[in-house]
Amino acid sequence: MSRPNIPELIQQKVLQRSRRRCCLCFGLEFDLSYKRVQIAHLDQDRTNNDVDNLVALCQLHHDEYDSVYRQTKRITIEEAKHYRNQLHSVLEQRHENLILSLSPKPGIRERDIANLSADLLGQVVAEFDREFTSLEKGIGPKGIALTRLAWEALTDFGDFDVAIEAFISILRLADANWRRFRPRINNRNTGIISISDIYNPSWPLATPYLAATRVLKVIAETDANLARKALKQSHQFAILGDVSSAPPVDYNKIPHSAFNVVPTVLWFVCQEKNNNGLEWIYPHLAERLVNLGQSLGIALVKRGLDLPNPPTRLHYLGGLKRGTPESQPIEWLPYVQLCNLIATLPQTSFEHAISREYVLGLLEVRVDEEIDLTLNEGIKIIERRAILPNHGLFTKFGGKTLSDKNQLETVRLEFKAIGSQVTRSICEFCVRERELLAE
């Protein structure tokens, strides 16, 4: 007997209301990302095609819902309906908020919106403090509440800045947790997290990493420019840490310990198979990974170190964690591990990565008496822009005198040359790394 089909109009209604989101991914994990969904019958009666009896589920949760367990409680019809209705409500509110953010309605005062944003930001700060305090007591952070706050900021308030702050706060927790497990920083067991570890939910450091990837995906689904801003801020955090002002760049402190976290999160999002609808972000992720390598390479050069040559063989520290031999400088380790991540990107993302150029973001240096910069301040700006490539254009830049302008131009060209050298090195290293991985 053939399986009865759900009428086409009813299928469309279910898919449109859910926007192809799985209600159990949302209800159990705060995962609002697009999925390849199936339409499930809640009462498991395939002839009952009433809309209230139907729900969109990913294949994993569809199989789980239909399974019978002897020892554990299965998901009930009421529970699935609750998550479905909650998902529909959130998607409708999210749509309204996005329209509101583009065209504010009369009667909503800016002060009210500011108060709501301040309150939500306060919750993000308080939750970070709570998780950090728990971490100091030996309880590993999960980032679940921060994930929820990021989602609320995007869907309920349209507050993009609070969402990014929640994302960066999760990265801070992942970094602090990593440092707790790896307190020694000058040994070859440090560096970027092993690829095998982040796929293992039982690994004690995995939870905040997975939370960060989930939030980044929700941000990317909401707004492309918002996603680029999140990538930009995570890049800065990985290289310099939490720096709000622009102090002189200390190359001996680059990268920040958060570099253990950020590249793996970006790589992981690029590797996931259920990112349908988010393919547009892959080139940006690949590009940002190369930008991180450019930052590292410039720091190495400015510290008087050579860049590593393309590998002739692969050296591992254990498991799948890429390392360097004892004969090579320990300072090369993050650079080598990052190149390994780039080399293991999917083919299209890898090709995009190795076609990147170095972008300093300073098109020209000019003489302008109205530019309120001393020579030293101008040099600091160049150093900052150089170590954080592809952070946009800085147009009003120059010196008050021709002498200042010439000195600034010399420094700019020096960094431009170093950046181009580093980019060629990354490309050659990654191509050879990928060839060795394929052998």
N, C-alpha and C positions, 0 to 999 in steps of 0.2 A: 504494500500500500504506500503510495507516494505521500510525502510530507506536505500538509496544506500550506499554501503560501499566504503571507500577510499581505493584504491589499496594498497596492502601491501608494495610495494617498495616505494611508495610516503609517506606512513606513516613513514617508516624507515628513509627516508630522512629528514622529518620534525623533528622527535625525535632526530636524531643524530646531526643535526645542532643546535638545541636548548639545547641539552644535558639534556633534561627533566627539563628545567628551564621555568618558566612562564615569558613572556616578559613584562606583565603589572606589575607583582610584581617587576621586575627589573626597568622598566621605571618610575614607580610611587613611589617606596619605596626603591630603591637601594638594593633590596633583591635578592641575587644571589643563594639562596639555592635550593637544589633539591626538586621537587614537584611531586605529583601524577597528571600528566597533562592529559588534553584532547586535541584533535585536533579540532580547531574551524574553520568554514568557515567565512572569513571576510565579504563577501557580503551576508552571510546567505543563499546562494544557495547551497544546499547539493549535487547538481549534478556537481558543478564547483570544480573539484579536482586539478586545477592547483596549483603548489607548491607556487606560489606568492599569492594565495588566502587563504593559510592555515597558521595557527599559533598555537603554543603550549600554552595553558592557564591552570592555576589551575582551579578547579571547581568553586571557588568563583568568579574569574574574568570572567570565561566563562559565568556564569549566569548573571553577571553584564553587560557584553558586549551584550548579547542577549536581555536584558531587555529594555523596552521603558519607559522613564520618562516624565512626563508632565512639571515638574518645572525645572529640571536640564538638562544640556547638557550631552548627552551620549558620550562615547568614539568613535571617528570617525575611519574609515578605515585607513585614512592617518596617524593618531596618532598611531594606533596599529602597522602599518607597520614600522613607524619610530622607535618605541621601539624594534620591532622584529629585524630590521636590526642592530640597535645599540647593542643589546644583542649578535647577531651572531658575530659582529666585536670584541666585548670585549672577548667573549669566544675563538675566534681564536687567539687574541693577548695574552690572558692569557696562552694559550697552548704554544705559541712560547716563551714567557718569561720564563715559567717554564723549557723548554728545554734549553734555553739560560743560565739560572741560574745553570743548572747542567753541561753544556758544553759550556763555553763562546766562542763566535766566534771571529776569528781574525779581527782586525780592530776596535774593540770597546775598547776604552782606559779606563783604570781604573779611570783616572781623570775625564772623562766625566760622568761615572756612579756615581762617588762620588759627582760631582756637581749637578746632577739631584736629588740624594738622599738628599743632603743638602737643595736644593730648596724646595723639597716636605716636609721635616721636618720643614722648616721655615713656610710653609703654615699651617701645623698642629698647630704649636705654635701660629701663628697669629690668627687662627680661635678660638683656645681655649681662647686666651686673649680677642677676640671680644665678645664671648659668656659670658665670666666671667664678663666683663665690663657691658654687658646688664643685667646680673643677679643682679649686684649691683644697677642697676636702676629699679629693680623690674620686669624685663622681664625674664621669665623662659627659660632655655636653651632647645634646641631641639636635638642637636647632629647630625643634618642631614648633614651639610657640613663636619663634621669630619667622618661621615660614608662614604661619597663619597670619601674623601681623603684616608681612609683606603682601600677602594675598588680599587682606582687608584694605590695605593702603591703596592697592590698584583697583580693586573691584568696588569697594564701598565709597571711597573718597576721591579716587582719581589722583592720589597724592604720589607722584612719581619719586620725589626726593626721599620721602620716608621709606618707600619700597627699596630704593638703592641703599639707604642706610641700614636697613634690615639685612640686605644681601651682604654688605661689607661686614656687618656685625657677625654674621655666621662665619665668614672667612676669618675674622679675628679669633673666634672660638676654636675653629679648626687649627689655626696656627698655634694658639696657646696649648691646645691638647697635644699637638705634635711635639712641642717643646717639652711638655711634661714627660712624654715617653722617650724623647731623645734629648736629654739635658746636655750632652756633650756636643759641641758644635764643630770641633776640629778633628773629626775622624771620618772614615770612608763609609760609615753606616748612615750618614746624614744625606740630605739631598731630597730630590723630588720623590714623592710617595710612589711605591711600586705599583705598576699597573694591576698586578694580581690582587693587591690589597683592597683597592677601592671596589672591586667586584664582590668582595666578601663581606656581607652585612654583619657577620659575627666578629669581624676585626674591630678592636676597640676604637679605632680612629675613623671608621668609615661613615658613621651616622652624620656628622656635620658636613662631610664632603657631599653626601647624597642630598642633604638639605640644600646646600648651596647650588647644586646642579638643578634641583627642582625649582628654586626661586629664579635662577637665571632663565630657565625655560619659560616660566610664567611672565617674566619681564619681557622676553623676546616676543611672546604671543601678543602682548598688549600694545607695544609700540616699538618700531625699529630704531628710532632715534634714542629712545630710552635704553634699549639694549646696548647701543654703541656707547652711551654714557656710562653704563655699568661696566662694560669692558675696559673703558678708559680708566675709570677709578680703580678697578681691580688691578690693572697694570701698575698704576702708581703705587698702590698698596704693596704689591709684590716686590717692587724695587726699593722704595723709600720708606715704606711703613705709613703710619698715620702722621702725615706732615701737612698741616693746613697752610702754613706760610711758605716762604721760599728761601730757606737758609742755604749756605754754600753746600754744594754737593760733596759728600765725603765718599770717595770711591772705595775706600777700605771697608765701608759698611754696606756695600752693595754686593749681593742682593740682601734685602731684609729677610728675616726668617719666614715671613709669609710666602716667600717664593716656593717653599715646600708645598704650598696649598694651591695657589692660583692656576698654574699651568695644567695641573691634573684635572681640575674642575672644568676648564675650557676643553681639554682633550676629551674628557668623558662625555660632555654634551655632544661633541662632534662624532663620537663613536656610536651613540645610542641609535637603535633601529626604529624606535617609535616616535621619531620627531617629524612625522609627516606634516607638511605645512610650514616647517621651520627650516627648510633647506637653504633659504636665503641667508641664514646666519652663519653657515659653515665657512664661507670665504672670510667673514669677519673674525671668526674664531681662529682660523689658520693664520690670518694676517697678524692678529694680536699675539699669537705664539711666537711668530718671527720677531715682532717688535720687542718682546721680552728677551729674545736672544740678542737682538741688537743692543739693548740696554746692558746686558751682561758683558757682551764683547767689548763695548766701549769702556766699561769699568775695568776690565782686564788690561786693556791697552794703556789706559791712563795710570794704572798701577805698575806699569813697566813690564808686564808679562806678555809673552807671545800667545797667539791664539792656537788652539790645538789643531794639528794637521788632520785631514780625513783619516778615519781608522783603517788599519789593515786587518784587524780582527776585532771581534766583540768581546769585551771583558764584562763579566757580571759579578755582582757582590753576593748573589744568592737569589734563587727564584728567578723572577723576571726583571730584577732591578739592575739597570745598567750602571756600570761603574767605571773607574779608571785604575790602571795598574799603580802599584806603589811608587814606581819610578816617575810618574807624572805628577805635576803640582796638584795639591788638593783643591786649589782654587778653580781648576778646570771642571770639577765634578758637576756643578749645576748646569754649566754650559753643555757638557756632553749629554747629560740626562735630558735636557730640554730638546736637543737635536734628535735624541732617540724618540721622544714623543712626536715630534714633527714627522720623523721618518715613518712612524706607524699610523699616520693619518690615512683615512680612505683616499683612494687615488685622486679624485677630483680636488679634494681639499689640499692634498700634498702638492699637486701641480700648481695650485693657486699660491701656496705658501712659498715655494721656491722661485716664483716669478716676482716676488716683492722687491721694491727698491727702498732705499733709506730716505725717509722724509723728515728733515729737520724742522720744517715749519717756519723758517725765516727766509723769505724770498730775497730780500735785499736789505742792505744797511745804508742809511741815508743821513745827511746832515740836516738837522732841524732844531733850531734854537728853542722851540716850544716843547721838545721832548724832555720830560723831567727825569732824566737818568744820568747818573755819574758813570764814568768809564767802568768802575768796578761793578756797579749794579748791572750794567749792560753785559759784562762778561758772565756774571752769575746767571742771567737770563739765558744766555747761549748754552751754558753748561747744563742748566735745568732742561731746556728744550732738547738738547742732544741726548741726554740720558733717558728721556721719555719721548721717543720718536713717534710720529703720527698722532700727535695730540692736537692737531689743528693748526691754523695759520696765525701768526703774530705779526700784524701789519705795521703798527706804529712803533717802529724800532729804529734806533740810530743813535748818533752822538750830537752833542752841541757844537763840536768843532770838527774840522776836516781831519785833524790828528786822531781824535777819538773814533771817528768813523772808520779810518784806515785800520786802526788797531782792532776794532770790533770785527771788521771784515776779515782780517787775518785769522782771528780766532774762529769765526764762523766757517771759513774754508778748511781750517784744520779739522774741525769736528765733522764737516761734511765728508772729508777724505777718509777719516777713521770709520765713519758710519758705512761708507761704501765698501771699505775693506772688510769690515765685520760681516756685512751682508753677503759678500762673495764667499767668505769663509763658511758661513752658516749653510749656504746653498751647496757648496762642495761637500761639506761634512755630511749633510742630510742625504744627499744623493748616494754617497758611498755607503752610509749607514743602511739605507733601504736596500741597496744591492746585496750587502752582507746578510741582511735579514732574510732575503729571498733565497739565499743559497742553501 
